[in-house]
Amino acid sequence: MLYNLDIKNVAVIENISFEPGSGMTVLTGETGAGKSIIIDSVNLILGARVNKSLLRYGSDKAVVSAMFSVNEKIRNLLEENGIDTEDDSFIINREITADGRNIARINGCMVQLSLLRDLSHLLIDIHGQHDNQALLTPSRHIDFLDSYAGNDKISNEYKNLYYKLKDCENELNKLSQDEQERLSKIDLLEYQINELSKANLVLGEEEELEDESLLISNAEKITENCNDAYELLYESQYSVYDNISNALSKLSVISEYDGSLTQLYERLNDALYAVEDISHELRDFSSKTEFDPKRLDEVSSRLDLIKKLKRKYGGNIESCIAFLKNAEEELNSLQNSDERRELLSEEIKKLYSDLSAVGEKLTDTRKKAAKKLSEKIEKNLHELDMEKAQFYVEIEKSKEYTSKGFDNAEFMFSANPGQPMKPLASIASGGELSRVMLAMKTVLADSDNVDTLIFDEIDTGVSGSAASKIAKKLSFLGNSKQVICISHQPQLAAESKNHFKITKTISKNITRTEIKKLNKEERVAELARIIDGNDITETSILHAREMLERGFYSADKGNSNPD
């Protein structure tokens, strides 16, 4: 259940708070007042993509927040994603900024939009005029039937088998490619594997070879400078070593007179040992460094080979090693393809047998559910001012198995007596489709886990008695679900438990949309406006009051006056 919806800086909405309450709630207002923005805001909460045009002009940030009740499925999903649900409610927050940031939070924790989309199926079912297209698409009819039948578990079992079967079939087809092509592929892989295996590439080798090449190429310069440094430090007549030694002799004579002189003596003595060590290391390094043209050729050739292989197999040594591993696996698969084909053929037989068994169970549940669904929808249509309408779910065996089973389902419909049953998509009018969809939603309401249903102008294309029947049906649905309707029909507004009016005002060239919950007298005035437009008369007020008394305030409903 949606407890409240707060919208800030979305389109023409500056700041509104909407608390629909339980039962049936209706939102009315003149065209362009901003009713559609409410739906857009709800869709943001449910993980819809952001349209920057929704950000209110001149604002840096738009925020939509919604508080929902928690049921067991919602709690489990949230806890699986590390979100605490100790309370009986939780809050979704969606923030959009002018610089393109898009932040979603649940109970203050940042989350991915994918989690909002996963939650959406458990929170709100939004029905707009475009949703009637689902009724015009026969391939979608099987989904309605499965939803009513509660086929989630068996459908998932079937789909798992189906996709395993498809994977095996695809692999078998790949293995069963032209034999000449297979042999050519084997020759190519053997060449590539031989080339890479023979090279025996090692991570880090290229860097070491480049360092060695640099050293050999500059051996003469290195030897000359090492020798010169050695002479200056240790061997020359006035070497650094000799000078430090002389300095130490001078300090040894006077160091006993002051402690600080003793410390200086010790530090200089350490320096003498350091100069000696460095000198010996320079001598050793010089003696080991020589220009070896043969080794330089070997290093250069190795580097050229590495560069060549890198160009052929992915750009670096890591990719070359990975290519070798994959090539060896593919070669093994191709060389053992006969054995693999035999194993796959056996697996496919077993999977198809299992799939057929589960598919038959799925068909049985659909046939049983189709009869009940047909009867219930037809009954609901009769209650929606279509007393002679006939509705039937036709199930036929599909020509080939699909991810949804072995069946095709299509809704058959006849609006008037004497007319044969034909596919719903080919004969139903807009107003009839709306009522079929409402009948469908009413029937499915008992089998789904969604507590909140939103109907965006479901009464489009109907009026008079039909609109009254739709209003009563929605009001009845509100006994078990939270129902929120956006409507232009006075019949729906009169039947609602809660009535909100959306208005648009313009002040100092700034447009604002506001929402207000109406009391009884305000509802009368709004009904009169819907009936007669802005030219409200005493007759329209009287008519509105009568409609309201017959609707929500009727004695047989036992509803008290909200005032």
C-alpha positions in Angstrom: 0.0 0.0 0.0 1.2 3.5 -0.8 1.0 5.6 2.3 2.2 8.9 0.9 3.9 10.4 -2.1 6.0 13.6 -1.9 7.0 15.4 -5.1 9.4 18.3 -5.3 10.4 20.3 -8.4 9.0 17.8 -11.0 7.7 19.7 -14.1 5.1 22.2 -12.9 4.9 20.7 -9.4 6.9 22.7 -6.9 6.1 20.8 -3.7 3.1 18.6 -3.1 2.3 15.7 -0.7 -0.3 13.1 -1.6 -1.7 10.6 1.0 -4.2 8.5 -0.9 -5.5 6.4 2.0 -7.1 3.0 1.7 -10.0 2.0 -0.6 -10.7 3.9 -3.8 -9.1 7.3 -4.4 -9.9 9.6 -7.3 -7.9 12.5 -8.7 -9.7 15.0 -10.8 -8.8 18.4 -12.3 -8.9 20.3 -15.6 -6.9 19.1 -18.6 -3.3 20.2 -18.2 -3.5 20.6 -14.5 -0.7 18.1 -13.9 -2.4 14.8 -13.3 -0.1 13.0 -15.6 2.9 14.3 -13.6 1.6 12.2 -10.6 1.9 9.1 -12.8 5.4 10.1 -14.1 6.5 10.6 -10.5 5.2 7.2 -9.4 7.0 5.7 -12.4 10.3 7.3 -11.2 9.8 5.6 -7.8 9.3 2.3 -9.7 12.7 2.7 -11.5 11.7 4.3 -14.8 14.3 6.1 -16.9 14.8 9.8 -16.2 13.6 12.4 -18.7 15.5 15.6 -17.9 12.4 17.6 -19.0 10.8 16.5 -15.7 13.1 18.8 -13.8 11.2 21.9 -12.9 12.5 25.0 -14.7 15.0 26.9 -12.7 15.5 24.1 -10.2 18.8 22.3 -9.5 17.2 19.1 -8.1 14.0 17.2 -8.3 13.1 14.7 -5.5 10.3 12.1 -5.4 9.7 10.1 -2.2 7.2 7.4 -1.4 6.4 5.4 1.7 5.0 1.9 1.2 3.8 -0.9 3.5 5.9 -4.1 3.7 4.7 -7.6 3.1 6.7 -10.8 3.3 7.9 -10.9 -0.4 9.0 -7.2 -0.2 10.8 -7.8 3.1 12.6 -10.8 1.7 13.7 -8.9 -1.5 14.9 -5.9 0.6 16.8 -8.1 3.1 18.5 -10.0 0.2 19.9 -6.7 -0.9 21.1 -5.7 2.6 18.3 -3.2 3.4 16.9 -3.2 7.0 13.1 -3.7 7.3 12.4 -3.7 11.0 9.4 -1.4 10.6 6.2 -2.2 8.7 7.0 0.4 6.1 9.9 1.6 3.9 10.7 4.7 1.9 11.9 4.9 -1.7 13.6 8.2 -2.7 14.6 9.2 -6.2 16.7 12.3 -6.8 17.4 14.0 -10.2 19.9 16.8 -10.6 20.4 19.4 -13.3 23.9 18.1 -13.9 22.6 14.6 -14.8 23.0 12.8 -11.5 20.4 10.2 -10.8 20.3 8.8 -7.3 17.9 6.1 -5.9 17.7 5.2 -2.2 15.7 2.8 -0.1 15.6 3.6 3.6 18.5 5.9 3.0 20.7 3.3 1.3 21.8 4.0 -2.2 20.5 1.3 -4.6 20.6 0.4 -8.3 17.6 1.2 -10.4 17.3 -2.5 -11.2 16.2 -3.1 -7.6 13.4 -0.5 -7.9 12.2 -2.3 -11.1 12.3 -5.7 -9.2 10.2 -4.1 -6.4 7.8 -2.4 -8.8 6.1 -5.8 -9.5 5.3 -6.1 -5.8 4.2 -2.5 -5.2 2.0 -0.9 -7.8 0.2 -2.0 -10.9 -0.3 1.0 -13.2 -2.9 0.8 -15.9 -3.0 3.5 -18.5 -4.8 3.7 -21.9 -1.7 2.3 -23.6 -2.0 -0.9 -21.6 -5.0 -1.8 -23.7 -2.4 -2.7 -26.3 -1.7 -5.8 -24.3 -5.2 -7.0 -25.1 -4.6 -6.2 -28.8 -1.5 -8.4 -28.8 -2.5 -12.1 -28.7 1.0 -13.2 -27.7 0.5 -11.4 -24.4 -2.8 -13.3 -23.6 -0.9 -16.3 -22.3 0.7 -14.1 -19.7 -2.7 -13.0 -18.4 -3.8 -16.6 -18.2 -0.6 -17.8 -16.4 -1.0 -14.9 -13.9 -4.5 -16.0 -13.1 -3.5 -19.7 -12.9 -0.7 -18.9 -10.6 1.7 -20.7 -12.9 4.9 -19.0 -11.7 6.5 -22.1 -10.3 5.7 -24.5 -13.1 6.5 -21.8 -15.7 9.9 -21.2 -14.2 10.6 -25.0 -14.2 9.6 -25.2 -17.8 11.7 -22.2 -18.8 14.8 -23.6 -17.1 14.4 -26.8 -19.0 13.7 -24.9 -22.3 16.8 -22.7 -22.1 19.0 -25.7 -21.2 17.6 -27.5 -24.2 18.3 -24.6 -26.4 21.9 -24.3 -25.2 22.5 -28.0 -25.9 20.8 -27.7 -29.4 23.0 -24.7 -30.2 26.1 -26.4 -29.1 25.2 -29.5 -31.1 24.5 -27.4 -34.2 27.9 -25.7 -33.8 29.6 -29.1 -33.5 27.7 -30.4 -36.5 29.1 -27.8 -38.9 30.6 -28.8 -42.2 33.4 -31.4 -41.7 35.8 -29.5 -44.0 35.2 -26.4 -42.0 35.9 -28.3 -38.8 39.2 -29.7 -40.2 40.3 -26.3 -41.4 39.6 -24.9 -38.0 41.6 -27.7 -36.4 44.6 -26.9 -38.7 44.4 -23.2 -37.8 44.2 -23.9 -34.1 47.1 -26.3 -34.2 49.3 -23.8 -35.9 48.3 -21.0 -33.4 48.8 -23.3 -30.4 52.2 -24.5 -31.8 53.3 -20.9 -32.4 52.3 -19.7 -28.9 53.5 -22.8 -27.1 56.9 -22.7 -28.8 57.3 -19.0 -27.8 56.7 -20.0 -24.2 55.7 -16.4 -23.2 56.2 -15.4 -19.6 54.5 -12.4 -17.8 57.1 -9.7 -17.1 59.6 -11.1 -19.6 59.3 -8.2 -22.1 60.2 -5.6 -19.5 63.3 -7.6 -18.4 64.5 -8.0 -22.0 64.1 -4.3 -22.7 66.2 -3.5 -19.6 68.8 -6.0 -20.7 68.9 -4.6 -24.2 69.4 -1.1 -22.9 72.3 -2.4 -20.7 74.1 -4.2 -23.4 73.7 -1.4 -25.9 75.3 1.0 -23.5 77.9 -1.4 -22.1 81.0 0.7 -23.2 79.6 3.9 -21.7 78.7 2.1 -18.5 82.1 0.5 -18.2 84.0 3.7 -18.8 82.0 5.7 -16.3 82.1 3.0 -13.7 85.9 2.9 -14.0 86.2 6.7 -13.8 84.0 6.8 -10.7 86.0 4.0 -9.1 89.3 5.9 -9.8 87.9 9.1 -8.2 86.6 7.3 -5.2 89.3 4.8 -4.5 92.4 4.5 -6.7 93.5 8.0 -7.8 96.3 10.0 -5.9 93.8 12.2 -4.2 90.8 9.8 -4.1 87.8 10.4 -1.9 88.8 7.4 0.2 92.3 8.8 0.9 91.0 12.3 1.7 88.4 10.9 4.2 91.1 8.8 5.8 93.3 11.9 6.2 90.4 13.8 7.7 89.7 10.9 10.1 93.3 11.1 11.3 92.9 14.8 12.1 89.7 14.2 14.0 91.1 11.3 16.0 93.6 13.7 17.6 91.0 16.1 18.9 87.9 13.9 19.3 88.7 13.3 23.0 88.2 17.0 23.9 84.5 17.1 23.0 81.7 14.5 22.7 80.3 16.2 19.5 83.7 15.7 17.8 83.5 12.0 18.7 80.1 11.8 17.0 81.5 13.6 13.9 84.4 11.2 13.8 82.0 8.2 13.9 79.8 9.6 11.2 82.8 10.3 8.9 84.2 6.8 9.6 80.8 5.3 8.4 81.2 7.4 5.3 84.6 5.9 4.7 83.2 2.4 4.8 80.4 3.5 2.5 82.8 4.9 -0.1 84.8 1.7 0.1 81.8 -0.5 -0.4 80.5 1.6 -3.3 83.9 1.6 -5.0 84.2 -2.2 -4.8 80.6 -2.6 -6.2 81.5 -0.2 -9.1 84.6 -2.2 -9.9 82.6 -5.5 -9.8 79.8 -4.0 -12.0 82.3 -2.7 -14.5 84.0 -6.1 -14.7 80.7 -7.9 -15.4 79.4 -5.4 -18.0 80.6 -6.0 -21.5 79.2 -5.5 -25.0 78.0 -8.9 -26.2 76.7 -8.5 -29.8 75.5 -12.2 -29.9 73.4 -11.7 -26.7 72.1 -8.4 -28.0 70.9 -10.1 -31.2 69.2 -12.8 -29.1 67.4 -10.2 -27.0 66.3 -8.2 -30.0 65.0 -11.3 -31.8 63.1 -12.3 -28.7 61.6 -8.8 -28.4 60.6 -8.8 -32.1 58.9 -12.2 -31.6 57.0 -11.0 -28.6 55.8 -7.8 -30.5 54.7 -10.0 -33.4 52.7 -12.3 -31.2 51.1 -9.4 -29.3 49.9 -7.9 -32.6 48.4 -11.2 -33.7 46.8 -12.3 -30.4 45.4 -9.3 -28.5 48.0 -6.6 -27.8 49.7 -7.9 -24.7 51.3 -11.0 -23.2 48.3 -11.6 -21.0 46.0 -11.8 -24.0 48.4 -14.1 -25.8 48.4 -16.5 -22.9 44.6 -16.4 -22.6 44.3 -17.0 -26.4 46.5 -20.1 -26.1 44.3 -21.5 -23.3 41.1 -20.9 -25.2 42.6 -22.3 -28.4 43.6 -25.5 -26.6 40.1 -25.9 -25.2 38.5 -25.3 -28.5 40.8 -27.7 -30.2 40.1 -30.3 -27.6 36.4 -29.8 -28.2 36.7 -30.1 -32.0 39.0 -33.2 -31.7 36.5 -34.8 -29.4 33.4 -33.5 -31.1 32.1 -37.0 -32.0 32.0 -38.0 -28.4 30.5 -34.6 -27.4 27.9 -34.8 -30.1 26.8 -38.2 -28.8 26.6 -36.9 -25.2 24.6 -33.8 -26.3 22.2 -35.9 -28.3 21.4 -38.0 -25.3 21.1 -34.9 -23.1 18.7 -33.3 -25.7 16.5 -36.4 -25.7 16.3 -36.4 -21.9 15.7 -32.6 -21.7 13.0 -32.8 -24.4 11.3 -35.7 -22.5 11.4 -33.6 -19.3 10.2 -30.5 -21.1 7.3 -32.4 -22.7 6.2 -33.7 -19.3 6.3 -30.2 -17.6 4.8 -28.6 -20.7 1.8 -31.0 -20.5 1.3 -30.1 -16.9 1.4 -26.4 -17.9 -1.2 -27.0 -20.6 -3.5 -28.8 -18.1 -3.3 -25.9 -15.6 -4.0 -23.4 -18.4 -7.0 -25.3 -19.7 -8.5 -25.5 -16.2 -7.8 -21.9 -15.5 -9.0 -20.7 -18.9 -12.6 -22.0 -18.2 -12.7 -20.2 -14.8 -11.1 -17.1 -16.2 -13.6 -16.9 -19.1 -16.5 -17.3 -16.7 -15.3 -14.6 -14.3 -14.4 -12.0 -16.9 -17.7 -12.6 -18.6 -19.5 -12.1 -15.3 -17.6 -8.9 -14.7 -18.3 -7.6 -18.2 -22.0 -8.1 -17.5 -21.6 -6.0 -14.4 -19.9 -3.3 -16.5 -22.9 -2.6 -18.6 -22.1 -5.2 -21.2 -25.0 -7.6 -20.2 -24.8 -9.7 -23.4 -21.1 -9.8 -23.9 -19.4 -13.2 -24.3 -15.8 -13.8 -23.4 -13.7 -17.0 -24.0 -10.0 -17.9 -23.6 -9.2 -20.1 -26.6 -6.2 -22.4 -26.2 -4.5 -24.1 -29.1 -1.4 -26.3 -29.5 1.4 -24.2 -30.9 3.2 -25.4 -34.0 6.5 -25.5 -32.1 7.5 -25.3 -28.4 8.5 -21.9 -27.2 9.8 -20.4 -23.9 6.1 -20.2 -22.8 5.2 -23.7 -23.4 3.3 -25.7 -26.1 0.2 -23.4 -26.2 -1.1 -20.3 -27.8 -3.9 -18.5 -26.0 -6.2 -15.9 -27.5 -9.1 -13.9 -26.0 -12.3 -14.4 -28.0 -15.1 -11.8 -27.6 -18.6 -10.9 -28.7 -20.1 -7.7 -27.5 -23.7 -8.3 -28.7 -26.1 -11.2 -29.1 -26.1 -12.8 -32.5 -22.5 -11.9 -33.2 -20.1 -14.8 -33.4 -17.1 -14.9 -31.1 -14.1 -13.4 -32.8 -10.5 -12.5 -31.6 -10.8 -9.6 -29.2 -8.1 -7.6 -31.0 -10.1 -7.5 -34.2 -13.5 -6.3 -33.0 -13.4 -4.5 -29.6 -13.8 -0.7 -29.4 -11.8 1.5 -27.1 -14.5 1.7 -24.5 -15.0 -2.1 -24.7 -11.3 -2.7 -24.3 -11.2 -0.5 -21.2 -13.9 -2.6 -19.6 -12.3 -5.9 -20.6 -9.1 -4.7 -19.0 -10.9 -3.6 -15.9 -12.6 -7.0 -15.7 -9.2 -8.6 -16.1 -7.7 -6.5 -13.4 -10.6 -7.2 -11.1 -10.3 -11.0 -11.6 -6.5 -11.0 -11.3 -6.5 -8.8 -8.2 -7.1 -11.8 -6.0 -4.2 -13.8 -7.4 -1.4 -11.2 -7.4 0.6 -9.7 -4.6 0.2 -6.0 -5.5 -1.7 -4.0 -3.0 -2.0 -0.8 -5.1 -3.7 -0.4 -8.4 -3.5 2.9 -10.4 -5.9 3.5 -13.3 -5.0 6.4 -15.5 -8.3 7.4 -17.3 -9.6 3.8 -17.6 -13.0 5.4 -18.2 -11.9 6.9 -21.5 -14.5 6.2 -24.2 -17.3 5.4 -21.9 -20.0 7.5 -20.3 -23.4 7.3 -18.7 -24.5 3.9 -17.4 -21.2 2.3 -18.4 -19.2 4.9 -16.5 -21.4 4.2 -13.4 -20.8 0.5 -13.7 -17.0 1.0 -14.0 -17.1 3.3 -11.0 -18.9 0.7 -8.8 -16.5 -2.0 -10.0 -13.5 0.1 -9.0 -15.2 1.0 -5.7 -15.8 -2.7 -5.0 -12.1 -3.4 -6.0 -11.2 -0.9 -3.4 -12.5 -3.2 -0.7 -9.5 -5.5 -1.1 -7.0 -3.2 -2.8 -5.8 0.4 -2.7 -7.3 1.8 -5.9 -6.1 5.2 -7.3 -7.9 6.6 -10.3 -7.3 9.6 -12.5 -10.6 10.4 -14.1 -12.7 13.0 -15.9 -15.9 11.2 -15.1 -18.2 12.4 -12.3 -19.5 8.8 -11.7 -16.0 7.7 -10.6 -15.4 10.7 -8.4 -18.8 10.2 -6.7 -18.0 6.6 -5.9 -14.6 7.2 -4.4 -13.7 7.1 -0.7 -11.1 9.8 -1.1 -11.3 12.7 -3.6 -8.3 14.9 -4.5 -8.4 17.8 -6.8 -5.4 18.9 -8.8 -5.2 22.5 -9.8 -2.8 24.7 -11.8 -2.2 28.3 -10.9 -0.1 31.0 -12.6 1.4 33.8 -10.5 4.1 36.2 -11.7 4.6 34.0 -14.8 5.3 31.0 -12.6 3.1 27.9 -13.0 2.4 25.7 -10.0 0.4 22.5 -9.6 -1.2 21.8 -6.3 -3.3 19.0 -4.8 -6.0 19.1 -2.2 -8.1 16.5 -0.5 -11.8 17.6 -0.8 -14.4 17.5 2.0 -18.0 16.8 1.1 -19.0 20.3 0.0 -15.9 20.7 -2.0 -16.6 17.4 -3.7 -20.0 18.6 -4.6 -18.5 21.7 -6.2 -15.9 19.6 -8.1 -18.5 17.2 -9.3 -20.6 20.1 -10.6 -17.6 21.5 -12.4 -17.0 18.1 -14.1 -20.7 17.9 -15.1 -21.2 21.4 -16.5 -17.6 22.8 -16.8 -16.8 26.1 -15.2 -20.4 27.4 -15.7 -21.7 25.8 -12.6 -25.5 26.1 -12.0 -27.8 25.2 -9.2 -29.0 22.3 -11.3 -25.5 20.9 -11.7 -24.9 21.4 -7.9 -28.1 19.5 -7.1 -27.2 16.8 -9.6 -23.7 16.5 -8.0 -25.0 16.3 -4.5 -27.4 13.5 -5.6 -24.6 11.6 -7.3 -22.4 11.8 -4.2 -25.3 10.7 -1.9 -25.9 7.7 -4.2 -22.2 7.0 -4.4 -19.7 7.0 -1.5 -22.2 8.4 1.0 -25.0 5.9 0.2 -26.4 4.3 3.3 -25.9 0.8 2.1 -22.1 1.3 2.1 -22.1 2.3 5.7 -19.4 4.9 5.0 -19.3 7.9 7.3 -19.0 11.5 6.3 -15.3 12.5 6.1 -16.2 15.9 7.6 
